[in-house]
Amino acid sequence: MAVPKKKTSKAKGRSRRASAWRIRPGGRSTCSRCGVVKRPHRACGSCGWYRDRQALEVE
């Protein structure tokens, strides 16, 4: 069984755990109907379409 040669500092362990808390930019996709940037798997805010149908009434 492997044994560590040196003690791991508290900062090293904490930074390893903190990498999971990193803020990543959210996903983006374009609307196939109007081309506006929107969140994936959601209805378009400008035209109201989701996939192949009108999901929202937009003025």
C-alpha angles and dihedrals in degrees: 000000000000119000123199114249095210137024115263111234122237090244092056093052093044093049089051090053093043092059089077090058093059115129112237126192114260123249120271133195136170127247110250091213105046103009097235118147110253142160113277120256092020135103116265112259096212103046102015097230125139118186106317102341143061105260100171135033106235123184 
